[in-house]
Amino acid sequence: MQSGLVLQELREITEQIILDCEPFRKLDERSFNQRPAEKKWSIAECLEHLCLYGDFYLPAIDAKFSKASPKIKDEFKSGLLGNYFAQSMKVRSGQIGKPMSTFKDKNPSLLEKQAPKNSLYSQIEKDPQLSRFLEQQNQFLSLINKAASVDLNKNKVAITLSRFIRLKMGDVLLFNVYHNERHLLQAKNVLRKIRE
């Protein structure tokens, strides 16, 4: 694959994610935090989950640019493990696909149960939460643009599964953007259900 085309796809998905957040601005706190069913995440929890991943990956990716190998060829070949992770997140035909478990430290509903009252997780405020998510999406756009000048194959980034496992920067970007798209679709589905 041409790395330029990969980055263009990620840029377009991220720009669409930002646009798709617009209806969330009009929601009241109750709707923003309302779960469609007992064990399903609210819009706030979907966005918080993504922010928790962004808190890890944004600095990890950004730190690689200071010593990144420059791009020599406009070519990216996904690694075996990286491709598996990215493809498992990819939205296909507007469908999320198979439900997956998440790590406890990235699961807002579990964090909420452990948190004291009046904490972030007891009632996620819409405006700061949405603003934080959108700010992270703009940071992803910035990193995608910076990635155009580096080798997406040679530069490796640690992952949340283990800091000792490093994947190609291209795979880490693919995973994150596809993961964002997946859970934003989940949040949009929640919005549709609570409006029914």
N, C-alpha and C positions, 0 to 999 in steps of 0.2 A: 504494500500500500504506500502511496505517497504520503509523507508525513503532513504536508500542507493540506491535503484533503481530509485527513483525520482531524487535524486541528480546526479546519473549517466546519466540519460536522459538529464538533464539540462546542464551538463558538455559537453556532446556530441553535443548538439545543439549549444552551445556557441563556441565550437572549430570549428564547421562547419561555423558559422557566420564569424569568423575570416578568414577562408580560402576563403569564398565567397566574401570577400572584395578585394581580389587581383586584379581583373580586373579594379577596380576603380582607382588603382594607375597609370594605363596607360592612363587615360583620361586627356585631356586638360581642362583648367578652364571653357571654354565655354560649353563643353559637361557635365561637372560635375554640372553646374548650369542650364542646359537647361531643361525646362519643356516639357513634352510630349504633353501637352495641356494647355490651359489657366488656368484652375482651378485645375490642377494636380501638385503635388510636383515634384521638381527635385531630383536627387540623393542627392545633398547637403542638401536639405530641409528634406528629409527622415532621413538622419543621424543626422541633427541638432535636429529634433524632438526627436529622441532617446537619444541624449546627454542631452537634457533638462530634460528628465525623469531620466536619470542616475545621473544628478547633484542632484536630490532630493533623489533618492532611495539608491544610493551607501553609502552616509554617514549615512542615517537612518538605513540601515541594519547593517552596520559596528559598529555603536554605541551600538547595542544590544548585541554584543558578550562579552563586558566587564562584563555584569551582567546576562548573559544568563543561563537559566536552562540547566544542562547537559543532554545529551541523556541517557535515561535509557532503553527504548525499541526502536528497529529499526522499528518504525511504524509511519506512517503519515496518518491522516485523514483530508482531505480538508474540510474547513468550507463552509457553504452555500453561503455566499457572496463572499468569496475568490475564491471558485470553479467557481462561475458564471463569475467573472472578468477574471480569467485565461482562462477558456474555450472559452470566447468570443474573445480572442486574438489568440487562437491556429490555426495554419495552418493545414489544412486537405487536404490530397491528392494533395499537391503542390499548393493549392488554398488559397487565402487570406480570402475569405468569404465576408460577408456583410460589406459594407463601414460604417465607424463610424465617428462621429464628435469628435473633440478633443477640449480640453480647449484652450481658447484664448492665455493664457500664455505659451502654449506648441505648438502653431501653427506657424511655421517659416514664412509662407507667410503673416500672419497678423502682426507678429513682424517686418517683412521687411518693410511693409507699414508705420509703426509708427517710424521707425528708421531714424536718420539723414543720409545724404549721407556719403559715405566712412566708414560706420559702418560695423560691422560683417555681418549684414543682407543685406546690399546693394550689396555685392559681397562676398559670402562665399569662402574663400580660400581653395583649395582642400587639400593641404598637412596638414595644422594644423587641419582642420576639420576631415579628415580621421584619422589622428594620435590620435586625442582626442577620437573619437569613438572606435578605436582599444584599446586604453589605458583603456577605460571603460570596454570593453569586457574582458580584462585581469583582471581587478578588480573584475568583476562578477565571473570569474573562481576562483579567490582567495577566495571570499566569499562563493561560493558553496563548496569549499574544507573545509573551516572553519566550515560550517554548518553541516558537517558530525559528529561533536562532540557535537552538541546541540540538544535540543528537538524542532523539527520543529512545534509542536503543541502548546506548552506552551509559547514560545517566540513570542511576537506580535510586529508588526511594523506599524507605522502611514502611511497613504496613501495620495496621492495628492488630492483626493476628499475632505478630511477633516482630519486635524491632530488629531481630536478627535475620528476618526474611526481607530481602529487598527485591522489588520488581522494577522493570523498565519504567521510566517516567511516562512514556506513552500509555502503558497499561494502567498505571495509577491514575492518570488523567481520565482515561476511558472509564475506569471503574467509578470514579467519583461523579462524573457527569451523568453516566447512566444510572447510578444510585440516586442522584438528585432527581432525575427525571422520573424514576420509578415511584419515589415517595411523594413527589409533587402530584403525580397522577392519583396516588392513593388519597391525598388531601382533597383533590378535586372531586373524587368519588364520594368522600365524606360530605363535602358541601352539597353535592347533589342529593344525598340521602337525607340530610337534615332539612332540606328544603321541600322534600316530598310530603 
